[in-house]
Amino acid sequence: MATQLRRYQIEEDRIDEFVDWFQRLVPIRASYGLSLDWAYIDRQNNLFAWSTSNEGSQDEFKRIEDIYNASPERALVFKDYQKQVEKMTVSFVEPLDISGK
């Protein structure tokens, strides 16, 4: 399984606006096989963090994401996008079991 952690620095006082817009992308991503595993907002620091995954390898994830990024459905949602993200950090992550069990 390939899992991507995505962290966005959002412009001050625009996190709710971003989340409203972002929710329109979730079903489109899912239709291409890219899950939304979880999402958190940190209002104090204007951060939006979320995880997305696919059952395949990282290469397969990238291939699917390229198809999604070029999709007309995504383009339609981005047509209404008002830039709220100041900085974005995206990386593949792996699970770590430190429970000691």
Sequence and secondary structure as in RCSB ss.txt:
>XXXX:A:sequence
MATQLRRYQIEEDRIDEFVDWFQRLVPIRASYGLSLDWAYIDRQNNLFAWSTSNEGSQDEFKRIEDIYNASPERA
LVFKDYQKQVEKMTVSFVEPLDISGK
>XXXX:A:secstr
 EEEEEEEEE TT HHHHHHHHTTTHHHHHHTT    EEEEEGGGTEEEEEEEESS HHHHHHHHHHHHT HHHH
HHHHT    EEEEEEEEE     S  
